[in-house]
């Protein structure tokens, strides 16, 4: 039986099931994920869940895993979570 490992959430967002599954599946990524600040985790979660197409979301999860392995701590070229940063809301429709 596998031991359950905690996957920490963000400031405003919980880790969605598909993202949590991908993080848990990679033993080297879980400590990288949990080593992020809650705000950094929040940015990755929001960046992943803000897209509309399932294939884009899957690509974001794959890229997040690769970027974490490469030492990146937040999504590149991302204006920030519109749910946390009012100034970022101008880049999103219906994010309020």
PyMOL commands that set and color helices and strands:
alter all, ss='L'
color gray80, all
select helices_A, chain A and resi 17-25+27-34+38-49+54-69+86-91
alter helices_A, ss='H'
color red, helices_A
deselect
rebuild
show_as cartoon
